[in-house]
Amino acid sequence: MSEDPLPVRRLSLRLTGDARRTIMRFFWPATDERARKIVNRVMALGDDEATLRLRSVVGDFRRHHPNLDNTLVDHYEEVARRVQVPGKPGRERRLLIGAYFTMEYAFESAALFNPSMVPARDQSSLAPGSIRFVMSLRAIGEGHISSIVFRTGTIDRDGEVTVEPASRYVRPLRIVENREYDKGVFRSKLVEMDAYVPAADTVLGKLSDPFTARQLYRALQETRATVKDPSGFRELAENMTWLARSNYEARFGSTAGLTELAVFPLGEAESHGIEDMRLVRFVDDDGAVRYYGTYTAFNGRTILPYLMESPEPGVARVHTLSGRYAQNKGMALFPRKLDGAYLMIGRTDGENLYLLRSDNVRVWDDAVRIQEPRYAWQFVQIGNCGSPIETEAGWLLITHGVGPMRRYCIGASLLDLHDPTKVIGQLTEPLLAPTDEERSGYVPNVVYSCGSMVHNGQLVIPYGISDAAAGVAVVPLDAVLARLRR
């Protein structure tokens, strides 16, 4: 016999993509030979015509991209690394060459969905009883390339949600060159990749701990000159370079609005997109607050779990996660340590939920299965819908289940506060299932969330609607907990 449904209230709010929001991407033609022809044609222009063409580009695009000049310079330098540029072009000519290898990309033109929300750092100047939040969303543009974008807004005392308008001016994260790497973590990741060969010992032996990207590239060059099998070493060098470039630091300015930021694929492991960031406001043992976001990267062949760390406003550090259980999609970090260890909820086998434990937030070698598909609406697989929420009754874990016709529904479980391997209870029926109005989209019959919030006794669940848009649902927290404790 089915239980009465919980009093879930869907808000009228809908978030959809805006094709007017664009970033500038590097563009490369089909072959290097075509690139050389483009460069030569630009170099053959007279000075007056080159100036006129550049002014036209600047006039058309700078109002939408205030950092246009810097981007064009960066793209020119990338061109110069790939093909030979004849002569010594001046600044205007370099900018014009950069423009021919730049394209606008409407990163959320196809869809905007799978949100996650956390309390914002700044809670000043709010109405009594309100809280400010930061929301991440998965955006999809041409070619089905996914990126992460942000919105900000408030939840008032009654659970009504307001989202602030997104900025038309958007810029991607900018990588800080020559960051440092931990030698032990780097070595472990090479082993996991099945890329650790004897020559790796030679390369790593030339490096300090930690080491920089420049030191790695120098060590690779020095070792290459001494190896007897250059072809075999080439694969190692490619793997080590790939791993280094897939872990980076980025800065976006501490005063910049988050809606101006797009986390667009930067590292090579992200080249085909990044998806479903699960944000968490993490409180260290000393009370310091930092923000983490776990997400999945795809390079066209391999799925990799990633961790973005923001210890202070305007700084983001991106790491590939390592360890035996850093596998599959949907890893979500607990908001604090428990008994001195980091905890994570993950679905390492693609079907069941596991509790992961580690002394290092980037390395996950210990896991225990805590939940399997149990009810008909989740027989295919289960997973988390964001980081666990701490309550007096236990850790509230919002989940999803996949049932017949590959329908995704949202549920909930309650884990013991002191031993979260113990499941106190779970909903026998979905908390949220697709309505008739929510069934249609890029991927039909899906409701899905990457992270919820509790405010003033209300559980606020932002959720993706069939991989097309995002909405918000609100339900009394006490009602959910009471049902879970039966």
C-alpha positions as CSV (number, residue, x, y, z in Angstrom):
1,M,0.0,0.0,0.0
2,S,1.5,3.4,-1.1
3,E,1.9,6.1,1.5
4,D,0.4,9.5,1.1
5,P,2.7,11.8,-0.9
6,L,4.7,14.4,1.0
7,P,3.6,18.0,0.7
8,V,6.0,19.1,-2.0
9,R,5.4,22.5,-3.5
10,R,6.8,23.2,-7.0
11,L,7.7,26.9,-7.5
12,S,6.8,28.7,-10.7
13,L,10.4,29.6,-11.3
14,R,12.0,28.2,-14.5
15,L,15.7,28.7,-15.5
16,T,16.5,28.3,-19.2
17,G,19.5,28.9,-21.3
18,D,20.3,32.2,-22.9
19,A,21.9,32.0,-26.4
20,R,23.0,35.7,-26.0
21,R,25.6,34.7,-23.4
22,T,28.8,33.8,-25.2
23,I,32.5,33.3,-24.5
24,M,35.4,33.4,-26.9
25,R,36.9,30.0,-27.8
26,F,40.1,29.2,-29.7
27,F,39.3,28.1,-33.2
28,W,41.6,25.8,-35.2
29,P,40.9,24.8,-38.8
30,A,40.9,21.2,-40.0
31,T,44.7,21.1,-40.8
32,D,47.9,22.9,-40.0
33,E,48.3,23.7,-43.7
34,R,45.0,25.6,-43.7
35,A,46.1,27.5,-40.6
36,R,49.4,28.5,-42.3
37,K,47.4,29.8,-45.3
38,I,45.2,32.0,-43.1
39,V,48.3,33.4,-41.3
40,N,50.0,34.1,-44.6
41,R,46.9,35.9,-46.0
42,V,46.7,38.2,-42.9
43,M,50.4,38.9,-43.2
44,A,50.0,39.9,-46.8
45,L,47.5,42.6,-46.0
46,G,48.7,46.2,-46.3
47,D,49.1,48.1,-43.0
48,D,46.0,50.3,-43.6
49,E,43.7,47.4,-44.5
50,A,45.0,45.4,-41.5
51,T,44.2,48.3,-39.2
52,L,40.8,48.8,-40.8
53,R,39.9,45.0,-40.4
54,L,41.0,45.0,-36.7
55,R,39.0,48.1,-35.9
56,S,35.9,46.4,-37.4
57,V,36.4,43.3,-35.2
58,V,37.0,45.4,-32.1
59,G,33.9,47.6,-32.9
60,D,31.7,44.5,-33.3
61,F,32.8,42.4,-30.4
62,R,34.4,44.5,-27.6
63,R,31.1,45.6,-26.2
64,H,30.3,42.0,-25.4
65,H,33.8,40.9,-24.5
66,P,35.7,43.7,-22.5
67,N,38.8,41.4,-22.4
68,L,38.8,41.0,-26.2
69,D,42.4,42.2,-26.7
70,N,43.9,39.9,-24.1
71,T,42.0,36.9,-25.6
72,L,43.2,37.7,-29.1
73,V,46.8,38.0,-27.9
74,D,46.5,34.6,-26.2
75,H,45.1,33.0,-29.3
76,Y,47.8,34.5,-31.5
77,E,50.4,33.0,-29.2
78,E,48.7,29.6,-29.4
79,V,48.8,29.9,-33.2
80,A,52.5,30.8,-33.1
81,R,53.2,27.7,-31.0
82,R,51.5,25.5,-33.6
83,V,52.7,26.9,-36.9
84,Q,55.4,29.3,-38.0
85,V,54.4,32.9,-38.4
86,P,56.5,34.7,-41.0
87,G,58.3,37.9,-40.1
88,K,57.8,39.8,-36.8
89,P,54.2,41.0,-36.8
90,G,53.4,44.1,-34.7
91,R,50.7,44.2,-32.1
92,E,47.9,45.1,-34.4
93,R,48.8,42.3,-36.8
94,R,49.1,39.8,-33.9
95,L,45.6,40.8,-32.7
96,L,44.2,40.4,-36.2
97,I,45.7,36.9,-36.6
98,G,44.3,36.0,-33.2
99,A,40.8,37.1,-34.4
100,Y,40.9,34.7,-37.3
101,F,41.5,31.9,-34.8
102,T,38.8,33.0,-32.4
103,M,35.1,32.1,-32.3
104,E,32.1,33.1,-30.1
105,Y,30.5,30.1,-28.4
106,A,27.0,30.2,-26.9
107,F,27.7,27.8,-24.1
108,E,24.1,27.5,-22.8
109,S,22.2,27.8,-26.1
110,A,20.9,24.2,-26.0
111,A,20.1,23.6,-22.3
112,L,20.5,24.7,-18.7
113,F,19.8,22.1,-16.0
114,N,21.0,20.0,-13.0
115,P,21.5,22.7,-10.4
116,S,23.2,22.6,-7.0
117,M,22.9,25.3,-4.4
118,V,24.8,26.4,-1.3
119,P,24.8,29.4,1.1
120,A,26.9,32.2,-0.3
121,R,29.9,33.7,1.4
122,D,28.3,37.2,1.6
123,Q,25.1,37.3,3.6
124,S,25.0,41.1,4.1
125,S,22.1,43.5,3.2
126,L,19.4,40.9,3.3
127,A,15.7,41.1,4.4
128,P,15.1,39.5,7.8
129,G,14.7,35.7,7.5
130,S,16.3,35.6,4.1
131,I,19.5,33.8,2.9
132,R,21.6,34.4,-0.2
133,F,22.7,31.3,-2.2
134,V,25.0,30.4,-5.0
135,M,23.7,28.0,-7.6
136,S,25.8,26.0,-10.2
137,L,24.1,24.6,-13.3
138,R,25.2,22.5,-16.2
139,A,25.0,24.3,-19.5
140,I,25.1,22.8,-23.0
141,G,26.0,24.5,-26.2
142,E,26.9,23.5,-29.8
143,G,28.3,20.1,-30.2
144,H,26.9,19.0,-26.8
145,I,29.8,20.5,-25.0
146,S,29.0,20.9,-21.3
147,S,30.2,23.6,-19.0
148,I,29.3,24.9,-15.5
149,V,27.7,28.3,-15.0
150,F,26.4,30.1,-11.9
151,R,23.5,32.0,-10.7
152,T,22.9,33.9,-7.4
153,G,19.7,34.6,-5.5
154,T,17.8,34.6,-2.2
155,I,15.4,32.4,-0.3
156,D,13.0,34.3,1.9
157,R,11.6,33.3,5.2
158,D,8.6,31.6,3.5
159,G,10.7,29.5,1.1
160,E,10.2,31.6,-2.0
161,V,13.2,31.7,-4.3
162,T,14.4,34.6,-6.3
163,V,17.2,34.3,-8.9
164,E,19.1,37.4,-9.9
165,P,19.5,38.1,-13.6
166,A,22.6,36.7,-15.2
167,S,25.3,39.0,-16.6
168,R,25.5,39.2,-20.4
169,Y,29.3,39.6,-19.9
170,V,30.8,36.2,-19.4
171,R,34.4,35.0,-19.2
172,P,35.9,31.6,-18.6
173,L,38.3,30.7,-15.9
174,R,41.9,31.7,-16.7
175,I,44.6,29.1,-15.9
176,V,47.5,30.2,-13.7
177,E,50.6,28.9,-15.4
178,N,53.3,26.9,-13.7
179,R,51.4,25.6,-10.7
180,E,52.8,23.0,-8.3
181,Y,52.2,19.3,-8.0
182,D,52.5,16.8,-5.2
183,K,54.9,14.1,-6.4
184,G,53.3,11.2,-4.5
185,V,49.8,12.0,-5.8
186,F,51.2,12.5,-9.3
187,R,52.9,9.1,-9.2
188,S,49.7,7.4,-7.8
189,K,47.6,8.8,-10.6
190,L,50.1,7.6,-13.3
191,V,49.7,4.1,-11.7
192,E,45.9,4.3,-11.9
193,M,46.1,5.3,-15.5
194,D,48.3,2.3,-16.2
195,A,50.9,4.7,-17.5
196,Y,53.7,4.2,-15.0
197,V,56.7,2.7,-16.8
198,P,60.3,2.5,-15.5
199,A,61.3,5.8,-17.3
200,A,58.8,7.6,-15.0
201,D,61.2,6.9,-12.1
202,T,63.9,8.8,-14.1
203,V,61.7,11.8,-14.8
204,L,60.3,12.0,-11.2
205,G,63.8,11.6,-9.8
206,K,64.8,14.9,-11.4
207,L,61.9,16.7,-9.7
208,S,61.6,18.4,-6.3
209,D,58.6,17.7,-4.1
210,P,56.4,19.6,-4.8
211,F,57.4,20.3,-8.4
212,T,56.2,22.8,-11.0
213,A,54.9,22.3,-14.5
214,R,58.1,24.0,-16.0
215,Q,60.3,21.6,-14.0
216,L,58.3,18.6,-15.3
217,Y,58.6,19.8,-18.9
218,R,62.4,20.3,-18.4
219,A,62.8,16.9,-16.8
220,L,61.0,15.3,-19.8
221,Q,63.3,17.0,-22.2
222,E,66.4,15.9,-20.4
223,T,65.2,12.3,-20.1
224,R,64.1,12.2,-23.7
225,A,67.7,12.8,-24.8
226,T,69.0,9.8,-22.9
227,V,66.4,7.0,-23.6
228,K,67.0,4.2,-26.0
229,D,63.3,3.8,-27.1
230,P,62.1,7.3,-28.1
231,S,58.7,6.0,-29.3
232,G,58.0,4.3,-26.0
233,F,59.0,7.4,-24.0
234,R,56.8,9.6,-26.2
235,E,53.7,7.9,-24.7
236,L,54.9,8.4,-21.2
237,A,55.7,12.1,-21.9
238,E,52.2,12.5,-23.4
239,N,50.6,10.9,-20.3
240,M,52.6,13.0,-17.8
241,T,51.9,16.2,-19.8
242,W,48.2,15.4,-20.0
243,L,48.0,14.7,-16.3
244,A,49.8,18.0,-15.4
245,R,47.5,20.0,-17.7
246,S,44.5,18.4,-16.2
247,N,45.3,19.8,-12.8
248,Y,45.4,23.6,-12.6
249,E,44.8,26.7,-10.7
250,A,42.5,29.5,-12.0
251,R,41.7,33.0,-10.9
252,F,38.7,35.1,-11.7
253,G,39.0,38.2,-9.5
254,S,37.5,38.4,-6.0
255,T,35.1,41.2,-6.9
256,A,33.7,39.7,-10.1
257,G,30.1,38.5,-10.0
258,L,29.8,34.7,-10.2
259,T,27.2,35.0,-13.0
260,E,30.1,36.4,-15.1
261,L,32.0,33.2,-14.7
262,A,31.8,30.1,-16.9
263,V,33.8,27.0,-16.0
264,F,34.4,25.9,-19.5
265,P,36.6,22.9,-20.3
266,L,40.3,24.0,-19.9
267,G,42.3,20.9,-19.2
268,E,42.8,18.2,-21.8
269,A,40.8,15.7,-19.6
270,E,37.8,18.1,-19.9
271,S,38.0,18.6,-23.7
272,H,34.6,17.1,-24.4
273,G,32.9,18.8,-21.5
274,I,32.3,18.9,-17.8
275,E,29.1,18.2,-16.0
276,D,26.9,18.1,-12.9
277,M,28.9,20.0,-10.3
278,R,27.9,19.2,-6.7
279,L,28.7,22.2,-4.5
280,V,29.3,22.0,-0.8
281,R,30.1,24.7,1.8
282,F,32.9,22.9,3.8
283,V,33.8,23.9,7.3
284,D,37.3,22.8,8.5
285,D,38.1,21.6,12.0
286,D,39.4,25.1,12.8
287,G,36.2,26.8,11.6
288,A,37.6,28.0,8.3
289,V,35.1,27.9,5.4
290,R,36.0,26.8,1.9
291,Y,33.9,25.7,-1.0
292,Y,34.3,22.5,-3.0
293,G,32.6,21.3,-6.1
294,T,32.9,17.7,-7.4
295,Y,32.1,17.1,-11.1
296,T,32.8,14.8,-14.0
297,A,35.1,15.5,-16.9
298,F,35.0,13.7,-20.3
299,N,37.8,13.7,-22.9
300,G,35.9,11.7,-25.6
301,R,37.1,8.4,-24.2
302,T,37.4,8.5,-20.4
303,I,35.2,9.8,-17.6
304,L,37.2,11.3,-14.7
305,P,36.0,12.6,-11.4
306,Y,37.3,16.1,-10.6
307,L,37.4,18.3,-7.5
308,M,37.3,22.1,-7.6
309,E,38.4,23.9,-4.4
310,S,37.8,27.6,-3.6
311,P,39.6,28.5,-0.4
312,E,39.0,32.2,-0.9
313,P,37.0,34.4,-3.2
314,G,38.4,34.6,-6.7
315,V,40.6,31.4,-6.5
316,A,39.8,28.0,-7.9
317,R,42.1,24.9,-7.8
318,V,41.1,22.0,-10.0
319,H,42.4,18.4,-9.2
320,T,41.8,15.0,-10.7
321,L,40.6,12.7,-8.0
322,S,42.8,9.6,-7.3
323,G,42.3,6.3,-5.6
324,R,40.7,2.9,-6.1
325,Y,37.2,4.4,-5.6
326,A,37.5,7.6,-7.4
327,Q,35.4,6.2,-10.2
328,N,32.2,6.8,-12.1
329,K,29.9,9.8,-11.8
330,G,28.3,11.7,-9.0
331,M,30.7,11.9,-6.1
332,A,29.5,14.3,-3.3
333,L,31.6,15.5,-0.4
334,F,30.3,15.7,3.2
335,P,30.2,19.3,4.5
336,R,32.8,18.6,7.3
337,K,35.2,15.9,8.5
338,L,34.0,13.1,10.7
339,D,36.4,11.5,13.2
340,G,39.2,13.4,11.4
341,A,38.5,12.0,8.0
342,Y,36.9,13.4,4.8
343,L,33.8,11.5,3.7
344,M,32.2,11.2,0.3
345,I,29.1,9.7,-1.1
346,G,29.7,8.0,-4.5
347,R,28.4,5.4,-6.9
348,T,31.7,3.7,-7.8
349,D,30.1,0.7,-9.6
350,G,27.5,2.5,-11.5
351,E,24.6,1.0,-9.6
352,N,24.9,1.3,-5.8
353,L,25.7,4.0,-3.2
354,Y,29.0,3.8,-1.3
355,L,30.4,5.8,1.6
356,L,34.0,6.7,0.9
357,R,36.5,7.8,3.6
358,S,40.0,9.4,3.3
359,D,42.6,11.4,5.0
360,N,43.3,13.2,1.8
361,V,40.5,15.0,0.0
362,R,42.1,14.1,-3.4
363,V,42.7,10.4,-2.8
364,W,40.0,7.8,-2.2
365,D,41.0,4.2,-1.5
366,D,38.4,3.2,1.2
367,A,34.7,2.6,0.6
368,V,31.8,0.5,1.9
369,R,28.5,-0.1,0.1
370,I,25.6,1.3,2.1
371,Q,22.6,1.3,-0.2
372,E,21.3,-0.8,-3.1
373,P,18.3,-0.4,-5.4
374,R,15.4,-1.6,-3.3
375,Y,12.1,-0.2,-4.7
376,A,10.6,-0.5,-8.1
377,W,11.2,3.1,-9.1
378,Q,15.0,2.6,-8.6
379,F,15.6,-0.9,-9.8
380,V,18.0,0.2,-12.6
381,Q,20.4,2.2,-10.4
382,I,20.6,4.7,-7.6
383,G,22.8,7.7,-6.9
384,N,23.1,10.8,-4.9
385,C,21.6,14.2,-5.7
386,G,24.3,16.2,-3.9
387,S,26.1,16.4,-0.6
388,P,24.5,15.1,2.6
389,I,22.8,17.7,4.7
390,E,23.4,17.6,8.5
391,T,20.3,17.6,10.7
392,E,19.6,16.6,14.3
393,A,18.0,13.4,13.1
394,G,21.0,12.4,10.9
395,W,22.6,13.1,7.5
396,L,19.8,13.8,5.0
397,L,20.9,12.4,1.7
398,I,18.8,13.4,-1.4
399,T,19.0,10.6,-3.9
400,H,17.9,9.7,-7.4
401,G,16.6,6.4,-8.7
402,V,16.2,5.1,-12.2
403,G,13.2,2.9,-13.0
404,P,11.2,1.6,-15.9
405,M,11.4,3.5,-19.2
406,R,14.6,5.0,-17.8
407,R,12.6,7.5,-15.7
408,Y,14.7,9.4,-13.1
409,C,13.0,10.3,-9.8
410,I,14.3,12.0,-6.7
411,G,14.2,10.3,-3.3
412,A,15.8,10.6,0.1
413,S,17.6,8.6,2.7
414,L,18.7,9.3,6.3
415,L,22.1,8.2,7.5
416,D,23.3,7.9,11.1
417,L,24.9,11.1,12.3
418,H,27.9,9.4,13.9
419,D,28.2,6.4,11.6
420,P,26.8,7.2,8.1
421,T,27.4,3.7,6.9
422,K,24.1,3.0,8.8
423,V,21.0,3.8,6.8
424,I,18.2,4.8,9.3
425,G,15.6,5.0,6.6
426,Q,14.8,5.8,3.0
427,L,11.6,6.9,1.2
428,T,9.7,4.0,-0.3
429,E,8.2,6.3,-3.0
430,P,9.8,9.2,-4.9
431,L,9.9,12.6,-3.3
432,L,9.8,14.2,-6.8
433,A,8.8,12.5,-10.0
434,P,8.5,14.1,-13.5
435,T,5.0,15.6,-14.1
436,D,3.4,15.7,-17.5
437,E,4.8,19.2,-18.0
438,E,8.3,18.0,-17.1
439,R,8.5,14.9,-19.2
440,S,9.7,16.5,-22.4
441,G,13.3,17.6,-23.0
442,Y,16.7,16.6,-24.5
443,V,16.6,13.5,-22.2
444,P,12.9,12.8,-21.4
445,N,11.4,11.7,-18.1
446,V,14.1,13.1,-15.8
447,V,14.1,15.1,-12.6
448,Y,17.6,15.4,-11.1
449,S,19.4,17.5,-8.6
450,C,23.0,18.1,-7.7
451,G,22.5,19.7,-4.3
452,S,19.8,21.1,-2.0
453,M,19.6,23.5,1.0
454,V,17.7,23.8,4.2
455,H,16.4,27.2,5.2
456,N,13.9,28.2,7.9
457,G,12.6,24.6,8.3
458,Q,12.2,24.1,4.5
459,L,14.1,21.7,2.3
460,V,14.7,23.6,-0.9
461,I,15.5,21.3,-3.9
462,P,16.6,22.9,-7.2
463,Y,16.2,20.3,-9.9
464,G,16.9,19.7,-13.6
465,I,13.9,19.0,-15.8
466,S,14.6,16.4,-18.6
467,D,18.0,17.9,-19.4
468,A,16.4,21.1,-20.7
469,A,15.6,23.5,-17.8
470,A,15.7,23.9,-14.1
471,G,13.1,24.4,-11.4
472,V,12.8,24.5,-7.6
473,A,10.7,22.5,-5.2
474,V,10.1,23.1,-1.5
475,V,9.0,20.7,1.2
476,P,8.9,21.0,5.0
477,L,12.0,19.4,6.5
478,D,10.2,17.9,9.5
479,A,7.8,16.1,7.2
480,V,10.6,14.5,5.3
481,L,12.5,13.5,8.4
482,A,9.4,12.1,10.1
483,R,8.7,9.9,7.0
484,L,12.3,8.7,7.0
485,R,12.3,7.8,10.7
486,R,9.2,5.6,10.5
